[in-house]
Every structure is written in C-alpha cells, then in structure tokens.
Amino acid sequence: MTRRIRDCRRCGRAVGKPDRDLCARCHWAASHAPVTHPCPRCGVDRVLQPDTGRCVRCSRTCRQCQAPVLFVDRDLCKECLRRQRRDADRADCPRCSKRRILRPATGLCGSCSHPGRPPNPDAACVDCGRVTRLTGAGRCRSCWERSRHRITVRAANLAEALDDPPSWLGGFAAYLVGRHHPSRACAMLTRLGKHLTDEHPTHPQALLGAVAADVPLARALEDFLTASKLALPPDREERRAAARRQSRIDAVPAPLRPAVTGFAEHLVAGRDRARRAGTRPRGHTTLEARLTAVRDFAQFLTARRCKTDWATADVGDIEAFLHAHPGRRASYLTGLRQFCRYALRRRLLLIDPTAGVQAPQTMAFRGPTLPIDRQRELFRRWSTDPEVHPHEAFVGLAALLHGATTQELQHLTDDDIDHEQHRIRLGRRPQPTPLDPWTWTALQRCLQHRKNLGSNNAHVLITMQTKATRAPASDSYVKQTLREVGIQPRILRSTRLVDLVGTVDAKLVAAAYGMTNEAVIAYLSDHVDFARLPNP
C-alpha cells in the first residue's frame, strides 16, 4: 500500500514519492501523452496528422470546396451537401433548356409555365418606315435611340417625380436637344434627378458645385445656366491659378517659405485692387513668373550658398544666381526686385541687394523665323493636301499669311465672318481682314467639319469637349494644331511680321494689325535695307 505523502494535483489520489506531485496513474498518463501543437488551420493545440500537418478535424475537407467537414462519414460540407440535394430535384426544361425545378402540372420550369403576353406584332416605323418590332412611340429600336422625343419625355417624367421641380428643367431639356445624343442626354437628366432628390441644394449656383464631379453634366449645366443668366460661371481659372501658386510656394525651403507666402498674398491683393480700380491688373502668368523667380532663388540660397535667412542675402548672391541662369536674367531680376521691395517694407531685409544689379537687353526681336523654302513647303501642304486636318490648314495659313495670333483664332465666331466679301474680323484689329482664296477654302473646311460634328457652337475651332457648349477651344489646343509639322503659330506670325516690317512702312503694319508702334519697331531693329544704301 502506497504511503500518502501528499495528494495528486490532478485526481486527488495518494502520492507516495516525495519528488512528485502526481500519483502513479497520472504520472504514467503524463509521460505517455501524445505531443500536441497548434493546428495551422483552427489554431487549437492538438495532435497533428503526419500526412496533412493539421489536426484530425481539419484534415477532413470537402471534396468540392475544401471546407472543413465535421462528420466522419461525410466527404461534403454542409453547403455542398445542401446544394447537391437541391440539384437532385432539378432537370432540363424542355422549352428553355435550362436546369431548373419543373412544375408537375406543365412539365416546364416556372418561367416557361407563365410566358406572359406575346410580343407586339411587327409594324412600320414612323420615322424610317421599316417593318419590324417597334420599341416605343411607334419607332424601331435604332430610330428610338436617336429620337429627340426621348429627351422631352424624360424631362417631363422627372418633373412629375419631383415635389418641387425647378422652373428651368424644361429649358435645360431643350438645350440638350441637338447638342447631345438622346441616350447621353437622358443619362444626364437621370443623374441630375438624383442630385435634385437626394437632399442636394436646388439653387442653380449651389447645384453647379454639387455636380462638379460629374464633368459632362457639370459642363452642360454650367453652359445652360450661365447663358440663361441663372448662375455665375464658377471661378475655375482662379482655383487653378491658386493651385499653381501654392505649388511654387511649397517648393520653397521651409525656413524661407513664410516670407514667400506673404509675398504671394501681396501680389494677389495688388491684382484684386487693380481690378476694382479699373486699371490693368497683372495676369496669372505674371504672378507665377514672379513666384518662380523667388522660388528658384530660395532654392539657390539654401543649396549653393548655405543660407536660411532672407536677411543674409547680399548682392553677391543675386549676381551668382543670375550668372547661373543667363537666359532668364531679366525675368528673374524683375521678380527679385519686386520681392526685395516687399521684404524691405516688411523688415525682412536690411538693404535691397538688387539695387545696383542690371540686366541689359535689347528690345529687338530675337525669336525664330522660317526660311522661304520652309514657308513654301508648308503653304503647299495646307493649300493642296486634302488629308490635312481643317484646323491645321486654317490655323497655319491664317498665321503664315495674315499674322493671326492664337487668341484671335481661338475666339473667331460666325459673327466675325463676312461670307459676301470673304473677310473676317480678328481680335481688336481696326478693320476686317480680307482672306485669300486658300485661307478662305480652309475656313470653309472648318465650318463643314463643325457641321459634320453636329455642333451648335458658334466658334470656328471646336473640339469634342466644346462642341456641345458655347465655350471656345482651349489655348493649348490651338497651339497644338500644328504639331504634325513641328512648329507653333507664333513662329509663323513672327515670320510674317518680320517680312512685312522690312518691306512696308512700320506704321502701316501697326495700324493694320492693331499693334502699338513700339511693338512693331521691335521687329524692325537690326534690319538694314541694302537697296537704300548709297552706291559705293
């Protein structure tokens, strides 16, 4: 009989050995117990099977979806077993050949047991006259998809669904007719209805901000509301300009950034003040050029001169910076002078380091021009090649022969064209410009191209984005029309002006093109007419 020294910590029996806390039975069970490890699938400490590396329960998997199977006598999980029993009651329908549960009364599936009413008989379409199955309003499918009647019906249905429909909804539907495909217009009205019913503001000005993410709807709605004088055009250009200015400010090193931020606010305040006073405010391009100069100089100070305070900038830093950028010396110096004057008034600088720095430059024209052979080659391309895009031919000939600017061509409309006299009015020129036969032919091709697109836009140059609106094509589009020949319209205009100023009186050129005398003199500088020199 075992002498009890202590009780077993598992079962409470007598423990006869001093160095143990388990009885003989529990000690044998503990020494012969199998080794357990966490199962990779369920995470429970169990004996892992050598063939699967998982516990016994997780080793039993469904033969279809590999899910765990609880019961030993099954090889399918609960979902697969239920799906198998349900599929056993299915059969192929004799009518539709789909595997479904058949009705005992008809021997068919549920859908085929109740086929519904028969389709409408074929009839003649009211538009094309083709005898076929009609889709709606007495029209076949193709005629129904391009029928303008759909837009009016969709707008009327939307007005009935709204508790308080806006008064301009019918006018907007009439605006979409002829400008957009009926399917696209109906989709716009559907998306507009969601904005009008989802607790969004219904005021026209607030609605423009709500639909800003939907670009096609926002563009069409903005064009209609601004033309109807129901809303003001959004300040999209101002926001883009502010984003460009902020990107330049963010590029300034952190120690010098607060002063540049204040300088940018000073420039914007001066621009707004000039606009209210009725004077000539600086454009966004000018403000961005000033900030670009200050940004580049700030980066130069920190990277090359190891200075992190504007007060430590001196004349040597200005000269070194301008020497590193000789091509932009005048532009950079103008921006730095304006910033230094601002910094002096704000006590950020003790002296003006740009006071004695000069950037001498000639006012003569120094841009590129085209030789006569290249001009003849381009003229033959734009006047004889029918494969050239109409916009490329018209922009090229108008700039090469008539010195038209990008802005003049961008805003050219039907009201500026005189079809009887073959003349057009370009920009602020005092007199209409008569066109030669080749330029007039290119202009007619542009008008035909616009007609083929089905656009009501009055501008001569339109794009796929502006054909359904009243807006002109972007300035970048007009500049890129000549990308096939690798030049820009300004080079053609400069070539024409240089040739005219050298052969005709400069004052006549200024009067014909609506330019100032100083602007024309720039093209006359460094030009010598050898025919007027005395004979040696």
C-alpha positions in Angstrom: 0.0 0.0 0.0 1.3 3.4 -1.0 2.2 5.7 1.8 0.4 9.0 1.3 2.8 11.9 1.3 0.6 14.4 -0.5 -2.5 14.4 -2.7 -2.3 14.2 -6.5 -2.9 17.7 -8.1 -5.0 16.1 -10.8 -7.1 13.4 -9.3 -6.5 13.7 -5.6 -5.2 10.2 -5.0 -2.2 9.4 -2.7 1.3 10.4 -3.9 4.0 8.1 -2.4 7.1 9.8 -3.7 8.5 13.0 -2.3 9.7 14.4 -5.6 6.4 14.1 -7.4 3.0 15.9 -7.3 1.2 13.3 -9.4 0.1 9.8 -8.5 1.4 6.8 -10.3 -1.6 6.6 -12.7 -1.4 10.3 -13.6 2.4 10.2 -13.9 2.2 7.4 -16.4 -0.5 9.2 -18.4 1.5 12.4 -18.5 4.7 10.6 -19.6 2.9 8.7 -22.4 0.7 11.6 -23.6 1.0 12.5 -27.3 2.8 15.7 -28.4 0.4 18.5 -29.4 1.0 21.6 -31.5 -1.2 24.5 -32.6 -3.2 23.5 -35.7 -2.3 25.8 -38.7 -6.0 26.0 -39.6 -8.0 26.2 -36.4 -5.2 27.3 -34.0 -6.1 24.7 -31.3 -3.4 22.6 -29.6 -4.0 19.2 -30.9 -2.1 16.2 -32.3 -1.2 16.9 -35.9 -1.6 14.3 -38.6 1.7 13.4 -40.3 0.2 13.4 -43.8 -1.7 16.7 -43.7 0.2 18.6 -41.0 -3.2 19.5 -39.4 -5.5 18.1 -36.7 -7.9 15.3 -37.4 -10.9 17.6 -37.7 -9.2 19.9 -40.1 -7.8 17.1 -42.1 -11.3 16.1 -43.2 -12.1 18.6 -46.0 -14.9 18.8 -48.6 -14.0 17.3 -51.9 -15.6 20.2 -53.8 -14.8 23.4 -51.9 -12.1 22.2 -49.4 -14.1 23.4 -46.4 -13.9 21.5 -43.1 -16.2 18.5 -42.7 -17.4 17.8 -39.1 -18.8 14.4 -39.6 -16.6 11.4 -40.1 -18.9 9.6 -42.6 -19.1 12.5 -45.0 -16.9 13.9 -47.7 -19.0 17.1 -48.4 -19.5 20.1 -46.2 -22.9 21.4 -45.1 -23.3 23.9 -48.0 -22.2 21.5 -50.7 -24.4 18.7 -49.4 -27.4 21.0 -49.4 -26.6 22.2 -52.9 -26.3 18.5 -54.1 -29.7 17.6 -52.6 -31.3 20.7 -54.2 -29.8 20.0 -57.6 -31.1 16.4 -57.5 -34.6 17.8 -57.9 -33.7 19.8 -61.0 -33.9 18.8 -64.6 -33.5 20.3 -68.0 -36.6 22.3 -69.1 -37.9 21.1 -72.5 -38.6 24.8 -73.6 -35.6 26.9 -72.4 -33.1 24.0 -71.9 -32.1 25.5 -68.5 -31.7 23.2 -65.5 -34.5 24.2 -63.1 -37.2 22.7 -60.9 -40.0 21.6 -63.2 -43.7 22.1 -62.4 -45.6 18.8 -62.2 -48.7 20.4 -64.0 -46.9 21.7 -67.0 -43.6 19.8 -67.1 -41.8 23.1 -67.6 -39.9 25.5 -65.3 -41.6 28.4 -63.6 -40.7 31.0 -66.2 -41.8 28.8 -69.1 -45.0 27.9 -67.3 -46.0 31.6 -67.3 -44.6 33.0 -70.5 -46.5 36.3 -70.3 -48.2 38.2 -73.1 -47.0 37.7 -76.7 -44.8 40.3 -78.3 -46.3 43.1 -80.3 -46.7 42.4 -83.9 -44.4 43.9 -86.4 -45.3 47.3 -87.8 -43.9 50.1 -89.9 -41.6 52.6 -88.1 -43.0 56.2 -88.2 -39.5 57.5 -89.0 -37.8 55.1 -91.3 -40.8 53.1 -92.5 -39.1 49.7 -91.9 -41.5 46.9 -90.8 -40.1 45.5 -87.6 -40.8 45.1 -83.9 -41.3 48.6 -82.5 -39.6 49.8 -79.3 -41.5 52.9 -78.3 -43.5 55.8 -79.6 -44.1 54.0 -82.9 -40.3 53.8 -83.7 -37.9 50.9 -84.2 -35.0 50.4 -81.9 -32.5 52.4 -84.0 -34.9 55.3 -84.5 -35.9 55.3 -80.9 -32.3 55.5 -79.7 -31.7 58.7 -81.7 -35.1 60.2 -81.3 -35.1 63.6 -79.7 -38.6 62.9 -78.3 -36.9 60.8 -75.6 -35.3 63.9 -74.0 -38.6 65.7 -73.7 -40.3 62.7 -72.3 -37.5 62.0 -69.8 -37.6 65.6 -68.6 -41.4 65.5 -68.2 -41.2 62.3 -66.2 -38.5 63.8 -64.0 -40.6 66.9 -63.4 -43.6 64.7 -62.3 -41.4 62.7 -59.9 -40.1 65.8 -58.1 -42.1 67.5 -55.4 -40.8 70.9 -56.4 -39.3 70.7 -59.9 -37.1 73.7 -60.9 -38.6 76.1 -63.5 -35.6 75.7 -65.8 -35.8 71.9 -66.2 -37.7 72.2 -69.4 -35.3 74.7 -70.8 -32.4 72.5 -69.9 -34.0 69.6 -71.8 -34.5 71.8 -74.8 -30.8 72.9 -74.5 -29.7 69.2 -74.7 -31.7 68.6 -77.9 -29.3 68.9 -80.8 -26.2 69.1 -78.6 -26.0 65.6 -77.2 -27.1 62.2 -78.3 -30.5 61.3 -76.9 -29.1 58.4 -74.9 -26.4 60.6 -73.4 -28.9 63.4 -72.7 -31.3 61.1 -71.0 -28.5 59.8 -68.8 -27.6 63.4 -67.9 -31.2 64.0 -66.8 -31.3 60.9 -64.8 -28.1 61.9 -62.9 -29.5 65.4 -62.5 -32.6 63.9 -61.0 -30.6 62.1 -58.3 -29.0 65.4 -57.3 -32.4 67.1 -57.1 -33.9 64.3 -55.0 -31.0 63.5 -52.7 -31.4 66.5 -50.4 -28.9 68.5 -52.5 -29.4 72.3 -52.9 -31.6 73.1 -55.9 -30.4 76.7 -56.3 -28.6 76.9 -59.7 -25.4 78.4 -58.3 -25.2 75.7 -55.5 -26.2 73.0 -57.9 -23.1 73.7 -60.1 -20.9 73.0 -57.1 -22.8 69.8 -56.3 -22.4 68.3 -59.8 -18.8 69.4 -60.2 -17.5 65.8 -60.0 -19.8 64.8 -62.9 -17.8 66.5 -65.7 -20.2 66.0 -68.7 -23.2 67.1 -66.6 -21.4 69.9 -65.0 -20.2 71.3 -68.3 -23.6 71.2 -69.9 -25.4 72.6 -66.9 -22.9 75.4 -66.5 -23.2 76.4 -70.1 -27.0 76.4 -69.9 -27.3 78.2 -66.6 -24.8 80.9 -67.4 -26.3 81.5 -70.8 -29.8 81.8 -69.2 -28.3 84.2 -66.6 -29.4 81.9 -63.8 -25.9 81.4 -62.3 -22.5 82.9 -62.5 -19.7 80.9 -64.1 -17.5 79.2 -61.4 -14.1 80.6 -60.8 -12.4 77.6 -62.2 -9.5 79.5 -63.6 -8.9 81.3 -60.3 -8.8 78.0 -58.4 -6.3 76.5 -60.9 -4.1 79.6 -60.7 -4.2 79.5 -56.9 -3.2 75.8 -57.0 -0.2 76.7 -59.3 0.9 79.5 -57.0 0.6 77.2 -54.0 2.8 74.5 -55.7 5.5 77.1 -56.2 5.3 78.2 -52.6 5.5 74.6 -51.3 8.7 74.2 -53.3 10.4 76.9 -51.3 12.6 75.6 -48.4 10.8 75.7 -45.1 12.9 78.5 -43.4 12.3 80.9 -46.3 8.7 79.9 -47.0 6.7 82.3 -44.7 8.1 85.4 -46.5 7.2 83.9 -49.9 3.7 83.1 -48.7 3.3 86.7 -47.7 4.7 87.9 -51.0 2.2 85.8 -52.9 -0.7 87.2 -50.8 0.7 90.7 -51.6 0.7 90.0 -55.3 -2.9 88.7 -55.3 -4.1 91.7 -53.2 -2.5 94.1 -55.7 -4.2 92.2 -58.5 -7.6 92.5 -56.9 -7.0 96.1 -56.0 -6.2 96.9 -59.7 -9.3 95.1 -60.9 -11.5 97.1 -58.5 -9.8 100.4 -59.6 -10.4 99.6 -63.3 -6.7 99.6 -64.1 -4.7 96.8 -65.8 -4.3 94.0 -63.3 -1.4 91.6 -63.6 -2.3 88.3 -65.1 -1.9 84.9 -63.5 1.2 84.2 -65.7 2.9 87.3 -64.4 2.3 86.4 -60.8 3.5 82.9 -61.4 6.7 84.2 -63.1 7.4 86.4 -60.0 6.9 83.4 -57.6 9.1 81.2 -59.9 12.0 83.6 -59.6 11.7 83.8 -55.9 11.4 80.1 -55.6 14.4 79.4 -57.7 16.4 82.0 -55.8 15.4 80.5 -52.4 16.5 77.0 -53.5 19.8 78.5 -54.8 20.4 80.2 -51.4 19.9 77.0 -49.4 21.6 74.6 -51.8 24.6 76.7 -53.1 25.1 79.5 -50.5 24.0 77.6 -47.4 21.8 80.5 -46.2 18.5 80.0 -44.5 17.5 83.6 -43.7 16.5 86.3 -46.1 18.4 88.9 -44.1 21.7 87.3 -45.0 21.1 87.6 -48.8 23.5 90.1 -50.4 24.5 91.4 -53.9 26.9 88.5 -54.4 24.1 86.0 -54.0 22.0 87.9 -56.6 24.9 88.1 -59.1 25.8 84.4 -58.6 22.2 83.4 -59.1 21.7 85.5 -62.3 25.0 84.3 -63.6 23.8 80.7 -63.2 20.7 81.5 -65.4 21.9 83.9 -68.1 18.9 83.1 -70.4 16.4 84.3 -67.8 18.4 87.1 -66.2 15.9 89.9 -67.0 12.9 87.9 -65.9 14.5 86.7 -62.7 15.8 90.1 -61.8 12.4 91.7 -62.2 10.8 89.2 -59.8 13.6 89.5 -57.3 13.4 93.3 -57.3 9.7 93.2 -56.6 10.3 90.7 -53.8 13.1 92.7 -52.3 11.0 95.9 -52.2 8.3 93.9 -50.4 10.8 92.4 -48.0 12.2 95.9 -47.2 8.8 97.2 -46.2 8.2 94.1 -44.0 11.7 94.5 -42.4 12.8 91.1 -43.7 15.8 92.7 -45.5 18.1 95.5 -44.2 19.2 96.6 -47.7 18.0 96.0 -51.3 20.6 93.6 -52.8 19.1 94.2 -56.3 19.6 98.0 -56.3 22.8 98.0 -58.3 22.2 94.9 -60.4 21.4 95.4 -64.1 20.1 93.2 -66.8 20.9 94.9 -70.1 18.9 93.6 -73.0 17.9 94.7 -76.5 14.3 95.3 -77.4 14.9 93.8 -80.8 13.0 90.7 -81.9 15.2 87.6 -81.3 12.7 84.8 -81.9 12.9 82.1 -84.6 11.6 82.6 -88.1 11.1 80.2 -91.0 13.1 80.4 -94.3 11.3 80.9 -97.5 11.7 77.3 -98.6 10.1 76.1 -95.5 7.3 78.6 -95.9 6.6 77.4 -99.5 6.6 73.7 -98.3 4.0 74.5 -95.6 1.9 76.5 -97.9 1.7 73.7 -100.4 0.8 71.3 -97.6 -2.0 73.4 -96.3 -3.4 74.5 -99.6 -3.3 71.3 -101.7 -3.3 68.3 -99.4 -6.9 67.1 -98.6 -5.7 64.8 -95.9 -4.6 67.6 -93.6 -7.0 68.4 -90.8 -9.1 71.5 -91.4 -8.0 73.1 -88.2 -4.3 72.7 -89.0 -4.7 74.2 -92.5 -6.7 77.2 -91.3 -4.5 78.0 -88.3 -1.4 77.6 -90.4 -2.5 79.7 -93.3 -4.0 82.4 -91.1 -0.8 82.7 -89.1 1.5 82.5 -92.1 -0.3 84.8 -94.5 -2.3 87.1 -92.1 -0.2 87.1 -88.9 -3.2 85.8 -86.8 -2.5 85.2 -83.1 -3.6 82.2 -81.2 -6.1 84.2 -79.2 -7.6 85.7 -82.3 -8.2 82.3 -83.9 -9.4 80.8 -80.6 -12.3 83.4 -80.3 -13.2 83.6 -84.0 -17.0 83.0 -84.3 -19.6 83.1 -87.1 -20.4 86.7 -86.4 -16.8 87.6 -87.4 -17.1 86.1 -90.8 -18.3 88.1 -93.9 -19.3 85.5 -96.4 -20.0 88.0 -99.2 -16.8 89.9 -99.0 -14.7 86.9 -97.9 -13.4 88.8 -94.8 -13.1 88.0 -91.1 -12.6 90.2 -88.1 -9.6 89.1 -86.0 -9.4 90.3 -82.4 -9.0 94.0 -81.9 -7.9 94.8 -85.4 -9.5 98.1 -86.5 -10.5 96.7 -89.9 -11.7 93.3 -91.2 -9.1 91.2 -92.7 -9.7 90.1 -96.4 -8.8 86.4 -96.9 -7.0 85.0 -99.9 -8.7 82.0 -101.7 -6.6 79.4 -100.0 -7.3 80.6 -96.5 -11.0 81.1 -97.3 -11.1 77.5 -98.5 -9.5 76.3 -95.3 -12.1 78.3 -93.3 -14.9 76.7 -95.2 -13.5 73.3 -94.4 -13.5 74.2 -90.7 -17.2 75.2 -90.9 -18.0 71.9 -92.7 -16.1 70.0 -90.1 -18.1 71.7 -87.4 -21.3 70.9 -89.3 -20.3 67.2 -89.6 -19.9 67.1 -85.8 -23.4 68.3 -85.4 -22.4 71.2 -83.1 -24.3 74.4 -82.4 -21.2 76.2 -81.1 -20.6 79.5 -82.9 -16.8 79.2 -82.7 -14.9 78.1 -85.8 -12.4 75.9 -83.9 -14.2 73.4 -81.7 -13.2 70.2 -80.0 -15.1 67.1 -78.8 -15.3 68.8 -75.4 -16.6 72.1 -76.6 -18.9 71.0 -79.5 -21.9 70.7 -77.2 -21.2 74.0 -75.3 -20.7 77.7 -76.2 -17.1 77.8 -75.0 -14.1 78.2 -77.3 -11.4 75.7 -77.7 -8.6 75.9 -75.3 -5.5 77.9 -76.0 -3.3 74.8 -75.8 -5.4 73.1 -78.5 -4.9 75.9 -80.9 -1.2 75.8 -80.3 -1.1 72.1 -80.8 -2.9 72.1 -84.1 0.4 72.4 -86.0 2.2 69.6 -84.1 2.2 67.5 -87.2 4.7 69.9 -88.8 6.6 70.6 -85.6 6.1 74.4 -85.3 3.8 76.8 -83.3 1.6 79.5 -84.7 3.6 82.2 -83.0 6.6 81.4 -85.2 4.5 81.8 -88.3 3.2 85.1 -87.1 6.7 86.3 -86.3 7.9 85.3 -89.7 5.0 87.3 -91.4 5.6 90.4 -89.2 9.4 90.4 -89.8 8.8 90.2 -93.6 6.1 93.0 -93.5 8.1 95.4 -91.3 11.1 95.0 -93.5 9.3 95.8 -96.8 6.3 98.0 -95.7 6.1 101.1 -93.6 6.1 100.1 -89.9 3.3 102.5 -89.1 1.0 100.9 -91.7 1.7 97.4 -90.2 0.9 98.7 -86.7 -2.4 100.2 -88.0 -3.4 97.1 -89.9 -2.6 94.7 -87.1 -3.9 96.8 -84.2 -0.4 97.0 -82.7 1.5 99.8 -81.0 4.4 101.5 -82.7 6.8 100.2 -80.1 5.7 96.6 -80.7 6.3 96.9 -84.4 9.7 98.6 -84.0 10.9 95.6 -82.1 10.7 93.6 -85.4 12.5 96.4 -87.3 15.6 96.5 -85.1 18.9 95.4 -86.6 17.4 95.4 -90.1 19.3 97.0 -92.9 17.7 97.7 -96.3 20.7 97.4 -98.6 18.7 98.7 -101.6 18.5 102.2 -99.9 22.2 102.4 -99.2 24.3 104.7 -101.4 26.2 103.0 -104.1 30.0 102.6 -103.3 
